[in-house]
Amino acid sequence: MIYLDNAATTRVSAEVFEAMKPYFCEQYANPSAIYSFAGSAAKAVDEARRQSAALIGAQPNEIYFTAGGSESDNWAVKAAAEASAAKGKHLITSVIEHHAVLHTFEYLEKHGFEVTYLPVDEDGIVKLDALEAAIRKDTTLISVMAANNEIGTIQPLKEIGALAKKNGILFHTDAVQAYGHIPLDVDALNIDLMSVSGHKFHGPKGIGFLYIRKGVRLGAFIHGGAQERARRAGTHNTPGIVGLGTAAALAAAQMKENIEKETKLRDYLIKRVLEEIPYSRLNGHRVNRLPNNANFCFRFIEGESLLILLDQKGICASSGSACTSGSLDPSHVLLAIGLPHEIAHGSLRLTLSEETTQEEIDVTVEAIKNIVERLRAMSPLYEDFVKAQKQD
Ligand SMILES: *Cc1c(COP(=O)(O)O)cnc(C)c1O
């Protein structure tokens, strides 16, 4: 099997799994308990909080563990909107956000808030002049993702953060695809709220955190016990939290090396596909993109058919986000960068990990070449296209 869907989820690394193990059957105490048996679990949660914070230049007490990226996004956006409602009810986000953010804003629109959805350019980068023009006196929140999960484009966070700060507006970023993969610093980027998920960087599923800058007023999302400074109730998921912290520490230690390795392999993949497969295009910014992301469109090809035939060769890939597959709608991200429906349908996302080898990329490129050729041979549209070209 060749696994090239690391944007959907990653393998839990062996070190992470080993670090989690003791907290299931041995050190299973509730970390909030008073007796000394709980001491080891409580210490492990503290250590994971420190590790999670260190990667983004945050303080440990600014990390609030949640059940993952979707929860962190829901909490940040809803609670930030609510906390500032007396000041204003205008919110800003982008058209290419993950559905955990987009659907939360749609919910808020039904509950009295007004939302501006910023357009993006043909590479998927938020237009800063549009952002500046959208800011009003009653704007209270800007939410723009750090890096896009489909096309990998990295957003100009520093410029967005500076605009937010200048205007006294909270800045939230969904950093689920970026955290652990590229350097992020909450102070340098003026980030107030940041969503992170463990399973996108070799941690376990069902755990994540919301970074909340010290001094930012934000209500609780899960009401109940006093865990997480009474802002996120529920008994701590000790094994998950330890796994997240360990994955963060490993990512910190290996980031430079991983970025170099993945970027080289990604660029090799992009070069081969664009050179060897006619009528193919790269989606997303050529340079300002995640080191592990490549996203292509192949004209006259259905993304679904491509995925099924790749699967028959043992290759796991995606045609966009895991959330849109299964539906017939083309990706909202590909439409937002200006692709017409028929081209957006023929997309393929390949997301690497530091474990991906050049041999795997070679096998994958050959497979795509063969499949695209076969599918085009059966396409009446392609036949017409070739005929028209000959006549020219
Ligand atoms: C995966 C993902 C999420 C959702 O995270 P979960 O932990 O799976 O809930 C949110 N935003 C982005 C950009 C993602 O890639």
The ligand as an SDF file (V2000), in Angstrom:
LIG
                    3D

 15 15  0  0  0  0  0  0  0  0999 V2000
   -8.8310   17.9220    9.6590 C   0  0  0  0  0  0  0  0  0  0  0  0
   -9.1150   19.3670    9.7570 C   0  0  0  0  0  0  0  0  0  0  0  0
  -10.0230   19.8680   10.7100 C   0  0  0  0  0  0  0  0  0  0  0  0
  -10.8060   18.9620   11.6170 C   0  0  0  0  0  0  0  0  0  0  0  0
  -10.0060   18.3780   12.6030 O   0  0  0  0  0  0  0  0  0  0  0  0
  -10.5630   17.1150   13.4040 P   0  0  0  0  0  0  0  0  0  0  0  0
   -9.5650   16.8910   14.4850 O   0  0  0  0  0  0  0  0  0  0  0  0
  -10.5990   15.9900   12.4190 O   0  0  0  0  0  0  0  0  0  0  0  0
  -11.9060   17.4720   13.9280 O   0  0  0  0  0  0  0  0  0  0  0  0
  -10.2120   21.2330   10.7690 C   0  0  0  0  0  0  0  0  0  0  0  0
   -9.5490   22.0760    9.9640 N   0  0  0  0  0  0  0  0  0  0  0  0
   -8.6710   21.6400    9.0400 C   0  0  0  0  0  0  0  0  0  0  0  0
   -7.9520   22.6180    8.1820 C   0  0  0  0  0  0  0  0  0  0  0  0
   -8.4230   20.2750    8.9070 C   0  0  0  0  0  0  0  0  0  0  0  0
   -7.5620   19.8440    7.9810 O   0  0  0  0  0  0  0  0  0  0  0  0
  1  2  1  0
  2  3  1  0
  2 14  2  0
  3  4  1  0
  3 10  2  0
  4  5  1  0
  5  6  1  0
  6  7  2  0
  6  8  1  0
  6  9  1  0
 10 11  1  0
 11 12  2  0
 12 13  1  0
 12 14  1  0
 14 15  1  0
M  END
$$$$
